[in-house]
Amino acid sequence: MTSSLDHMPAIVLNLVLEKCEFREIVSLRKVCRSLRNFIESTAPDLKLPCIILKVYDSKITINYGNDLNIRYLKLENGVGVGLQEDTKFTVLENANLSDVVIEDLKFALTFQKSKMEQFSLRWDLKEEFDTGDFVKRLENILESNSLSTRAFHMEAHNQTEILSLLSNLDSQLLEELWVFNPDKQNPGGFFDLDQVVDLDQWRNIKSIGIPTFSISENLLPKFSHFVWCVLSFEEISLESVVALKKALLQSPTFQICDFYYKSLKATDEQVEEEFGVPQLETRGKKWFSNIEGSEQMLEIVQEKGIYSRFLFSKTMENEKKNSSKFCYYKTFEQFYRPEKDAGCTRRTNSTILAAYSNDLDEYDVNMLRSSIVFDNFIFYGYSMFANVRFDVKVEEEIQYHSDRFSFNASMSARMPDPSLGYNDTTTGSDVFNVLQKFLHNKQAPICGALVYIVAKRYPNDKALTDLITQLRDNHIFVYIVAHNVRSGGGYNPEALYEVADKTNGFCIFNSGVNFWVSVSDLSYVNYRPYQFQSQTFNVSGTGRLELPVWQTPNPTQYSEQMLVVIIVQNHSLSNFISLNYTIENTDKSFVFVGPNQSSGYPRFGTGILAQPQLNGSTDYKWTIDYHYSNNEPQQIETRLYSNYYHDFLPLPPMRLC
């Protein structure tokens, strides 16, 4: 093979490289020195959709879109490099972790010629790491190879880190900027942007989010040219709010400006003196101002709570009296902690409950724990955390916590312990007792709660109508991962599926070496909290489902990563042969096909979870082709989730059971 490649004409090699994806180009570079030199001299476009870089204490991962996910591990004798989904890796002896990563990034960024969808840098550090040096080395690469990306997301420790990277991105093509606090446990603090706002990149950006830092109110005039922005302030004056209002009335591009604040230097009387008599809404006040020379109006909403808020948006005159619009204009609400409502709405602060069988391996329980503890955004919208171990001889109480630190400590101290279990293969699981206790607790809110259950032993329960009704009345989502190989007892695995399905949750049956993957994948729901589609289909044999045309809740034309969930059966795998699906927009300019290993979103057990990048304001069609070995009745679940606000969906019809 080497000699054949060596003797290929350059024009043929160029044609070959044009057809190659990033994974194939990386492989070809390792075939022989002459081919490596040819690739580096001709600089083929890698056509990467994104680069997402995550830096941990002793590990760094790079996600090259859906094509390639690589992990780099710091070892005593060097660096281990391998695919994220594989357990094996190649050891580079006497190598330095940062050196190896920077070298690979240099190759990728040097040969990325087309526009990328997103470039992202994230940190998850608990030990000392020279972030400044790492960012400086990234800056050196970008200085030589200006990167074209639509979106730039960065967890930044200071303004210098942002300047180093942002100033070297193509200012004409950059549209979106997000800046986050890398300290997920303690979001907040002040962030200076006085130099960033003078960059050409800043002036050309259309959308910006700085949700987990407070910025200076003196910079507010610098935000009036954005299409939308999401901001946070420790303290703000009425004068600054009024100045922003005047600037937005003159802005031809602005659509939404959304910011939270802890303190407003003005009384209610002074606000009303400036803005006029408000319309009173359930959660706050609303004003309207005419926009000169336009049919649109400026709508101003003020909400009060622990984190108060002003929302400026454009609206049409005929929408002025539509009070329901107030409830749905919650753009990027996943980054904020809404104040509590008297009733049960999707905006109510709620609880996350982690419940796990004592029969499980400790490793799998730790995957559930870490998916909650180390989630970037889960503390927005969830004020309480709870954990409980079930399938024990002496039933345990649910532990409730107001922060993730104590939740982490509590769950770590309550790992599976065989000495506490049933020690038989006949007793059924008491998992549903956990749900009953949670429903009647007096310590934590339950409206809209997320319940994550990891099961190894099946229940015997059949009379579930009462339990499911109570869960539905409180809009509690139940998400379950159940082991195919049960530890004993229980003969009704379908009961687990039924409880999840009838609460618009889902239940995955899986086993073997990939069981932990399904447990870890539960955290996807944390990142995409707003469910906007939920359907269950009765099927059999071979056929096709064509779902009605739908749009995402995203009110803009910009893209975001959605969560797509398909459950292929309502019990552990049997009679199942295959299921394939396609999501495409109606003009067929975008097509997402799954499941497959190369996309990074394969099927694990009965569950398929994927995160395609979809645009708002676009019609999509979803087609599912299924094949079972016989005509026995089967069920297929479909779920869609977004970052953009969506109210609770209608629940499926109840089945008396």
N, C-alpha and C positions, 0 to 999 in steps of 0.2 A: 504493500500500500504506500509505503514511504517513497519508493522509487517512482511510482506512478504520479504521485503528487509533485515530486520534484521536477518532473518533466512536463507538467501541464503548462500550456501557454498562459500568459498573464490574463489575456482576455477571458479564457475559460475559468480561471480561478476567481476572477472578479464576478462572473455570472454566478458561480457557486456561492460565493460569500453573500451576494445580494439576496439569495434565497434562504440563507441561514438565519436562525434565531440566535439569541445571545448564548444559550447553552451550547449550541453546535459550534459557534465561533470560539468559545472558551476551550472546547475539546480539541478543535483543529489546531489551536496554538500549541498544544502539547504533543502533536504528532511528530514534528521534526523542526529543527532550527530554521531551515530555509523557509518553511511555511509560516513559522512564527514571525520571521523577519518580513515576509511578504505582507502578512496581515497588518503588521505595525507600520509598514511603509505606505500601504494603500489606504489605511484608515477607513475601513467600512463603517457604515452607520449601524450601530447596535440596535437602534429602534426600541430602546427600553421604555416601557410605559411609566416607570417610577423607580426611585431608589429610596428605600426606607432603612435607615441606619439606626440600630439600637445598641447602646453601649452599656454593658453591665460591669460588675467588678472584675470578673475573670472570664468574661465571654462577650463577644460582639457578634451580632447577626446583621446580615444585609439581605433585604428582600428586593430582588430585581423584578418587580411586578409579579405576574402570575407564572413567570418562566423559571425562576431560579431563586431559591432561598438557601443561603449559605450561613453556617455558624463557624465561628473561630473560637477555640477554647485554649485558655492559658494553661499549659502543663509544666511540670517540673523540668522536663527535658526539652521544651520547645513549645510548639503551637499545633493543636489538632484542627484540621479543616475538613468539613464534610457537609453534606446536604442536611438541611434542617430536619427532614422527615426520616433520615437514616440514623441508626445507632453507631455505624462504623464511621471512622474518619481517618484521614491521612495525617501522619505526624511529621512536621517539619522541625527537625532537631536543631537546637540552639537558636531558634528564631524568636523574635520579639512580637508579641500580639499586635501592638499598634503598627509596627513596620509591615507586617503581612497584610493587614487590613488596608492600610494606606496605599500599598502597592497595587492591590486589586482594584481599589476605587480609582486610582490614577488611570489604570487601563480602561475601566468602564467610562469614566468621565471624558477621557481623551477621545474615545471613539463614539461618543454619543453626539450625533449631529442633528437629529430631528428633535422637535419639541417634546419634552417629557410632561406627563400629567402632574407629577408631584415629586419633590425632593424633600425628605424629612430626616431630621436628626433628633433622637430621643435619648435620654439618660435614665438609668436605673441603678444608681450608685449608693453603696453603703460604706464602702471603704475609700481610702484616698486614691484619687485618680487625677492626673494632670489634664483637666479638660481644656485649659487654655492652649497647651501645646498641641493637643489633638485637633482643635479647631484651627489653629495656625497652619497646621500641615494640610488640612482640607482647603484652607484659603490659598495656599501655594498652588494646589492643583487647579483651583477655579481661576486663578489669575492667568494661567496659561491656556485655559479652556473655558471660555465663558459659557455657562450652562443655560440652556433655554428650557424653562419649566413653567407650567401654568400656575402651579401652587407651590409655596414654600412653607413648610411647617417646622418649627424649631422649639425645643425646650432650651431656654437660654438662662445662664447664670448672671449675665450682665450685658450691657449695651455693646461692649466691645465684641463679644461673640457674634451678635447679630450683624454688626457692621462688617466683620470679617467675611461673612458668607453672603449676606444680602447684596452688598455692593458689587459682588462679582457675578451676579445673575443677570441675564439679558433683560434689561429694563423695559424693552418694547414688548416682550411677550409675557412677562410676569403679571398675573391677574389677582392672585390671592395670597395673603400672608396671615399666618397664625403663629402667635408667640405664647408659650406656656411656661409656667413655673415648673422646673424639674423636680422640686420637692413635692411629691404627690401627697405626702402625709400632712404637710403644712402649707397649703396654697395661700397666697396673699403676699403682702409686702409691697414695697414701692419699686417701680421700675422706671428708669430715666430713658427717655427717647429723644432728647433734644437734638442729637446728631442724626439719628435715623430718619427723622421727618424731613431732613434736608436732602436726602438722596433722590436721584432721578427715579429709582425703583419705587420709592414711596409715592411720588407724584403720579405714577402711571398705574399703580395698583387700583383695582376696582373694589375689592372686598378685603376686610381685615378683621381679625379677632384677637383680642388681648384679654381673655376672660379671667385668668388666675393671678394677675398682677394689678395693683392700683397704679394709675398714671397721674401725671399732673394735669389739673384742670386748665392750666395755661395753654395746653396743647390742643384743646378742643377745636379751635378754628382749623387746625391741620387735618381734621377728619371730615369736613363738609363736602369734599369732592368725591367721597366713596359712594358706590352704589349701596352697599350696606356695611355696617360695622357693629361689632359687639365689644363693649368696653367695661371697665370697672374702675371706680373711684373710692378712695377712703372718705374724702370730704369734697363737696362741691358747692359753689355759691349760686344763688339765683341769677346773678349777673351773667355767669358763664352759661347757664341754661338758656337765658334769653338771647345771648349772643349767638349760641348755636342755632336757636330757632330762626333768627334772622338770616343766618348764613344758609340754612337749609331751604328757606323760602326762595332763595336766589339760585339754588343749585339745580342745574338741569339734569344731573346724573343720579342724585340721591333717591333711594327707595326706602331704606330702613336704617335707623340709627338707634341702637338698643344699648342702654348702659345701666349698671347697678351702682349703688352708692350706699355707704353706711350713714353718712350725715349730710344733710342739706342745710346750709347756713341761711335759713329763711323760715318764717312761720307759714302756716296754711293760709292765713289772711293775706300775707304778702304775695304768695303764689297766685291766689285768686285775683288779687288786685292787678297783677301783671297779665294773667291769661284770661281773666273773666270768670263768669259763673260756669262751673263745670257740669257736665252730665255725670250723674252718680251711677257707678257700675258696682257689681258684686264685689270686685276686688280693688276698686280704686276710683279715680276720676278721669274724665276725658274731655278734651277741648278740640275744636276745629278752627283752622285759619285758612282763609282764601289764598290761593297762589295766583298772583297777578298774571293774566294772560294765559291761564290754563283752566281746563275743566276739572282738574284734580284739586284736592284740598290737603292741607297738612293736618294729620291727626296726631294728637299728643295724649299719651296715656301716662298717668302716674299711679304706681302701686306702692303701698307701704307695707313694711314688714321688717324682719331682722335685716334683710338685704332689700332695700327699697329700690325703685326702678323708674326710669323714664324711658318711654318708647316713642320715637318719632317715626312716622311712616306716611306715605302718600296714599290717598284713597279717593275714590270717585264720589261726587256729590250724592248719587243715588244710593251709596253704601253708608252714608252718614248715620242713618237711623238703624242700621243693622247691628244691633248689640251683640249678636252671636260672633261677629268678626273679632270682637275683643278677646274671645276665648281662644281663637285659633291662630292669632298672630303671635305665636310664641317661637320665633325663629331662634335656632340654636339654644333652646332651653336646656339641653343636656349639660350645659356648662354652669348652670346656676342652681342654687338651692331654693326652690319656691317656698313661700311661707305656707303654713297650714290653712286648709279650707275647713269650713264647718261641715260640708258635705263630702261625699266621696267623688272626687274628680281626678282626672289624669295629672293635675297639678299638685295634688296633695303629697306632702312629705311622707315617705313610707319606710318599709323595713325589708331587709334581705335576710332570709332564713336559710341556713345551710344544714341539711339533715342527712345523716349518713349511717349506713348499717355497720354494726360492730363486726360483721363477718368479712368486711372488706380488707384488702391489703392497705397498710399504712401509706404506701406510695400514692395510691389512688385518692385517698382522703386528703393528702397534702396537695394534690393537684387542685382539688376543689377549694381548699383553704387559700392557696396562693393566687388562684384566679380572682378571688375577691379582694384579698389584702393588697395585691400589687396592681390592681386596676387603676388606670389613670383618672377616670372620670366618675367612678361609682359614688363618690361622696357627694355628688350633686344630685339632689332629689331623693336621697335616702339618708334619713337621720338616725336610724337604728339598725343594728346588726344582731343576729341571733344564731345560735348553733345548738345542735343536740345530736347525741348518739342514740340510735335505737337498736332494736334486736338484742337487748340485754335482759338478763333475768330480773334485775331490779330496775324498773322503769325510771329513766332520768328526767329531770326537769330541763326545760329549755333555758339556756343562758342568754340574757339580753344585755346589749352593750350600746353605749352612745358614741363609740369611736372604734376604729379598726384596730387600734393598738390592743385594747382589752379583748376584742373579738379574736385577734390573732393568738394572744396568749391562752385564751380559754380553749380554743379549738386545738392548739398544739398540745395542751395538757390532757386532752380527751381523745387521743388516738385509739383505734381499735385495740381491744384487749381480750384475747381469747378466754381468759379466766372469768370474764364477766358475762360471756355469751350463754346461749341456750345449751350448747354442747350436745345438740342432737340434730337429726335430719328430718324431724317430723313437725316441729312447731312452726306455725306460720308467722310472717313478719307482723310487727305491731306498728308499721309505718303510718297507718292512718290515725292512730292515736295521737301522733305528733301533730297532725293537721288539726285535730279537734282541740288540742291544748292551745295551739297557736291562735285559733279562731276566738277563743275565750280568754286570752291573756289580757291583763290590765296594764302592761308595762310598755307596749310598743304599738304604733299604729299599724293597721292591717290593710287599709284601703290601697289597692294597687300594688300590694307587696309581691316580691319575687320569692318563690320558694324553690330552692334547688334540692332535689332528692337524689342520692346515689344509693342504689339498692343491690343487694346480693341474694337476699331471701325473699320469696314472693308471699303476698298476703293470701288469706283465705276468704276475706270479706267479699260479700256479694251485694248486700243492701247498702248502696252508696248514694242513693238519691238525696238523702238528708245532708250528707257531707258535701256533695257537689253543689247543692243549692246554696249552702252557706258560703262556700268559696266564691261562687258566682255573684252572690249578693254584695260581696266586698271587692269584686273585681280582682281577686287574687290569681296571679299567674302561677301555675305549677309546672315546673320543668324537671323531667326525670331521666336519669341514665340508669338502666337496669342491666345487670350482668346476665348473659345468656346461660351461663353455667351456674345455676342457683346453688347456694350452700346447703339447702335442705328446707323442708317444710313448705307449705303454701302450694296451691295448685291453680291460682288465678292471676297470672301475669297480666291478662287483659284488663284487670281492674286498675293497674297502674296507668296503662294507656288511656283508659276511660276518664280517669280523674284529670289527667293532663289535657286530653283533647277537649273536654267539655268546659275547661277554663281558658281556652285559647292558648294553652301551653303546648308542649310536645313531649313525647316519651321515646327515647332511643334505646333499643336493645343491642348490646354489643358484648364482645368477650375477647379473650386472648390478649396478645401484646398491644393491641390498639385500644383497649378499654380506656386507658388514661386519656387518650386523645379526645374521646367523646366527653369525658368529664371536664377536661380543660376547655373544650369548645362551648360549654355553657356560658362562659364569660363573654361570648360574642353578644349575648343579649344585654349585658351591661353597657356595652359601647353603642348599641343601636336600640335605645329603650322604647321607641314609639312604634308599636305594631300597627300597620295600616292595611294588611290583608291577612285573612285567616279563613281557610276553607278545608273541608274534609270531603273526599270523594269515595264512593263505593264503586269498586271495579272488580273485574275478574278476567282471567285469560290474558289476551293480548289486545292492546288498543291504544288510543291516543286521547289525551285530555287537552282541550284548547280553552284556556282561561279567558274570560272577557278582557278586552283591552283596558289597561290601567295606566295611571300616572303616579309618580312618587309624590309625597307631601311637600317636597322641595319646591318653594314658590319661585325660585330663580331658574335661570337657564344653566346654572353651573352644576357640576357633577359632585356627587358624594358617594362614599362606599356604603352600599346597602347590605343588609343581611338577608339571605335567601335560605329558607329551610324547607326540606322535603323529607318526610318520613314515609318509607316505602311499604311498611306493614304494621299492623296493630298488635303484633306479637313477635317473638324471636324469629329469625329468618327461617322460612320453610316455603317451598313452592315458588320462591322468588328466583327469577333468572336474570332480569336486567331492568333498568330504568334509566332513560336518558332524557335530558331536557334542553330547551333552547329559549333564551330570552333575547328578543330583538325589538328594535324600534320599528315603527310601521313603515318607514322608508327603507329599512334593511341596511342602513349605513352602519349600524352597530349590531353585532351578534355575539352573544355569550353562550357557550355550549358546555355542558357538564353531565355527569361528573367525570373527571379523569385525573390521573396522577400528575400529569404535566402542568395542569392548571393550578395545582396546589390545593384543590378542593375536591378530593375524592370522596367516595362513600365509605363510612365506617359503621359497620353493623347495619342497622335499619335507617341510619341518619345521613343526610347529605346537607352540609352547611357550606355556603359560599358567600363571598363578599365582593360582588362585581361593582365596578364604578359606573353609576347610572346618572344621567342628567335629569334635572327637573324640567317641567313644562314640555315634556315629550311623552307621546303615547308608546306603550310597550305591549308586546304580545308574548305570552308564556305558553309554550307547548311542551307536553310531557308524553313520552312514548314508554309504555310499560309492557312487561312480558312475564307472566307467571306460568308455571308448568301445567296448571289445570284451571278449571272454571270455579273453584271455590271462592266465595266472597272475600275480598281484600279491602283494605282502606289505605288511601294515600292522603297524607296531610300536607298542606302548603302554607307557609307563613312568610311574610315580608316585614322587615323592620327598617326604620330610618332614624336619623338624628333629629329630624324636624318634627315639631309637635304634631301629634294626632290624638284625638280623644279615644276613649275605650271603644273597641269594635263591638258590634252585636255578637252575642254568644250563640253557639250552635244549639239546635234543638236538643232537649233532654231526652234520654232514654231511661225509662223506669227500670231500675236494676237493684 
